[in-house]
Structure formats: structure tokens, C-alpha cells
Amino acid sequence: VAGEVRDRMAVYPPEGPWNKPGPPGSRWYQRHFGPRWRRRDGSIGGRNTSEKLQKSWLVDISRLPRVVTAEVWTGVSYAPRVQMEGAQAEFHRRRGWKTDVMVVREYARERLPRVLDEVAGEG
């Protein structure tokens, strides 16, 4: 279950014009790189500051007698502003980024019942 939630957290929304080069003087964000800009002479500058959110999601599993817990997490510093319920920046919401709560609710509705059936031997 945790691995499937991790995989869903790593899904990026489709790219838009904000991820594409524009005319001289324009700025955009290149995924897995960082901010880019086109100089007046047409050359492209940028800063490689991406922490690669998509590739950063991890699962930690803890096992105790009769109890197993799993945590899905990322250490990317800007992840809360992109995907955390209550901290997500409005422009990320408008561009289709799902929050952690959205992903878990969607998973619980769409996939979890089948997983539980499979574990119970009914699937």
C-alpha cells in the first residue's frame, strides 16, 4: 500500500507553458533542473536548483510484534509548498498538483478496497 501511495505522490501534472522556453526576457521552470531564462541575445541561462521531487519519494516500514506501520515521505525542502495539504501554494493547486491528502483519499477510494480483498484472499 505504501509503495503504491509513494508512486502516486510522484506523479507530476502535465507540463504547461510555465515549463517551456519563451521569447527573450522570459522565465520558466524546467523540471528536474530549476529556473531558466532566455537572455535578450537568445541564449539560455538557469540555475540547477531542483531537488528532483518526483524521484525523491521514499517508504519507511516499521515492524513490531503484531503491528506494521509505513510512512511515505520526501526530504525535498520545497515539497510542502507543492504537495502538502494546508501548505500548498495556490499556483501549484491551479496547475494540477495533488496534495498528500488528495492522493491518500483517492487511493482509499479507488484502490485500497481491492488490496484488502486480495489480502483477505477474496481477490
KELUM-479341 format. One record per residue (C-alpha): residue in three letters; z, x, y. Coordinates in steps of 0.1 Angstrom, whole numbers, plus 5000, padded with zeros to 4 digits. Layout:
N
<res = ALA; w = Z; u = X; v = Y>
...
This chain:
123
<res = VAL; w = 5000; u = 5000; v = 5000>
<res = ALA; w = 5010; u = 5027; v = 5025>
<res = GLY; w = 4978; u = 5046; v = 5018>
<res = GLU; w = 4957; u = 5015; v = 5025>
<res = VAL; w = 4976; u = 5009; v = 5057>
<res = ARG; w = 4971; u = 5045; v = 5067>
<res = ASP; w = 4933; u = 5042; v = 5061>
<res = ARG; w = 4932; u = 5010; v = 5082>
<res = MET; w = 4950; u = 5028; v = 5111>
<res = ALA; w = 4924; u = 5055; v = 5110>
<res = VAL; w = 4895; u = 5030; v = 5117>
<res = TYR; w = 4881; u = 5035; v = 5152>
<res = PRO; w = 4864; u = 5007; v = 5171>
<res = PRO; w = 4827; u = 5011; v = 5178>
<res = GLU; w = 4818; u = 5036; v = 5205>
<res = GLY; w = 4806; u = 5023; v = 5238>
<res = PRO; w = 4791; u = 5037; v = 5270>
<res = TRP; w = 4825; u = 5053; v = 5278>
<res = ASN; w = 4818; u = 5076; v = 5248>
<res = LYS; w = 4783; u = 5086; v = 5259>
<res = PRO; w = 4769; u = 5111; v = 5284>
<res = GLY; w = 4758; u = 5096; v = 5316>
<res = PRO; w = 4739; u = 5108; v = 5348>
<res = PRO; w = 4750; u = 5138; v = 5368>
<res = GLY; w = 4785; u = 5134; v = 5381>
<res = SER; w = 4796; u = 5111; v = 5352>
<res = ARG; w = 4826; u = 5114; v = 5329>
<res = TRP; w = 4831; u = 5102; v = 5294>
<res = TYR; w = 4854; u = 5108; v = 5264>
<res = GLN; w = 4838; u = 5124; v = 5233>
<res = ARG; w = 4857; u = 5115; v = 5202>
<res = HIS; w = 4872; u = 5145; v = 5183>
<res = PHE; w = 4867; u = 5167; v = 5214>
<res = GLY; w = 4881; u = 5152; v = 5246>
<res = PRO; w = 4870; u = 5146; v = 5282>
<res = ARG; w = 4834; u = 5156; v = 5290>
<res = TRP; w = 4814; u = 5155; v = 5323>
<res = ARG; w = 4779; u = 5161; v = 5334>
<res = ARG; w = 4776; u = 5185; v = 5363>
<res = ARG; w = 4752; u = 5180; v = 5392>
<res = ASP; w = 4729; u = 5207; v = 5377>
<res = GLY; w = 4728; u = 5186; v = 5345>
<res = SER; w = 4749; u = 5210; v = 5324>
<res = ILE; w = 4779; u = 5195; v = 5305>
<res = GLY; w = 4815; u = 5206; v = 5308>
<res = GLY; w = 4846; u = 5195; v = 5290>
<res = ARG; w = 4880; u = 5202; v = 5276>
<res = ASN; w = 4886; u = 5203; v = 5239>
<res = THR; w = 4919; u = 5184; v = 5240>
<res = SER; w = 4916; u = 5159; v = 5212>
<res = GLU; w = 4943; u = 5159; v = 5186>
<res = LYS; w = 4919; u = 5140; v = 5163>
<res = LEU; w = 4939; u = 5108; v = 5159>
<res = GLN; w = 4916; u = 5094; v = 5132>
<res = LYS; w = 4923; u = 5124; v = 5109>
<res = SER; w = 4960; u = 5127; v = 5116>
<res = TRP; w = 4975; u = 5096; v = 5098>
<res = LEU; w = 4999; u = 5106; v = 5071>
<res = VAL; w = 5021; u = 5088; v = 5045>
<res = ASP; w = 5056; u = 5099; v = 5035>
<res = ILE; w = 5071; u = 5084; v = 5004>
<res = SER; w = 5109; u = 5085; v = 4996>
<res = ARG; w = 5122; u = 5077; v = 4962>
<res = LEU; w = 5158; u = 5067; v = 4954>
<res = PRO; w = 5171; u = 5050; v = 4923>
<res = ARG; w = 5155; u = 5016; v = 4923>
<res = VAL; w = 5141; u = 5019; v = 4958>
<res = VAL; w = 5108; u = 5034; v = 4971>
<res = THR; w = 5100; u = 5034; v = 5007>
<res = ALA; w = 5069; u = 5046; v = 5025>
<res = GLU; w = 5062; u = 5055; v = 5061>
<res = VAL; w = 5028; u = 5057; v = 5078>
<res = TRP; w = 5028; u = 5079; v = 5108>
<res = THR; w = 5010; u = 5103; v = 5131>
<res = GLY; w = 5022; u = 5132; v = 5152>
<res = VAL; w = 4994; u = 5128; v = 5178>
<res = SER; w = 5011; u = 5127; v = 5212>
<res = TYR; w = 4989; u = 5100; v = 5227>
<res = ALA; w = 4989; u = 5077; v = 5196>
<res = PRO; w = 5014; u = 5052; v = 5211>
<res = ARG; w = 4991; u = 5046; v = 5241>
<res = VAL; w = 4962; u = 5040; v = 5218>
<res = GLN; w = 4976; u = 5021; v = 5188>
<res = MET; w = 5013; u = 5012; v = 5192>
<res = GLU; w = 5023; u = 4976; v = 5199>
<res = GLY; w = 5041; u = 4974; v = 5232>
<res = ALA; w = 5028; u = 5008; v = 5244>
<res = GLN; w = 4991; u = 5004; v = 5240>
<res = ALA; w = 4971; u = 5010; v = 5272>
<res = GLU; w = 4952; u = 4979; v = 5284>
<res = PHE; w = 4918; u = 4997; v = 5284>
<res = HIS; w = 4923; u = 5006; v = 5247>
<res = ARG; w = 4930; u = 4970; v = 5239>
<res = ARG; w = 4899; u = 4959; v = 5257>
<res = ARG; w = 4878; u = 4985; v = 5238>
<res = GLY; w = 4889; u = 4971; v = 5204>
<res = TRP; w = 4917; u = 4994; v = 5193>
<res = LYS; w = 4940; u = 4977; v = 5168>
<res = THR; w = 4978; u = 4982; v = 5172>
<res = ASP; w = 5001; u = 4991; v = 5143>
<res = VAL; w = 5014; u = 4956; v = 5142>
<res = MET; w = 4979; u = 4941; v = 5142>
<res = VAL; w = 4969; u = 4964; v = 5113>
<res = VAL; w = 5001; u = 4955; v = 5092>
<res = ARG; w = 4997; u = 4918; v = 5098>
<res = GLU; w = 4960; u = 4919; v = 5089>
<res = TYR; w = 4968; u = 4938; v = 5058>
<res = ALA; w = 4996; u = 4915; v = 5048>
<res = ARG; w = 4973; u = 4885; v = 5052>
<res = GLU; w = 4941; u = 4899; v = 5036>
<res = ARG; w = 4951; u = 4925; v = 5010>
<res = LEU; w = 4988; u = 4925; v = 5002>
<res = PRO; w = 4988; u = 4893; v = 4981>
<res = ARG; w = 4961; u = 4908; v = 4958>
<res = VAL; w = 4980; u = 4941; v = 4955>
<res = LEU; w = 5012; u = 4922; v = 4945>
<res = ASP; w = 4992; u = 4902; v = 4919>
<res = GLU; w = 4979; u = 4934; v = 4905>
<res = VAL; w = 5013; u = 4950; v = 4903>
<res = ALA; w = 5027; u = 4919; v = 4886>
<res = GLY; w = 4998; u = 4921; v = 4860>
<res = GLU; w = 4980; u = 4890; v = 4872>
<res = GLY; w = 4951; u = 4907; v = 4888>
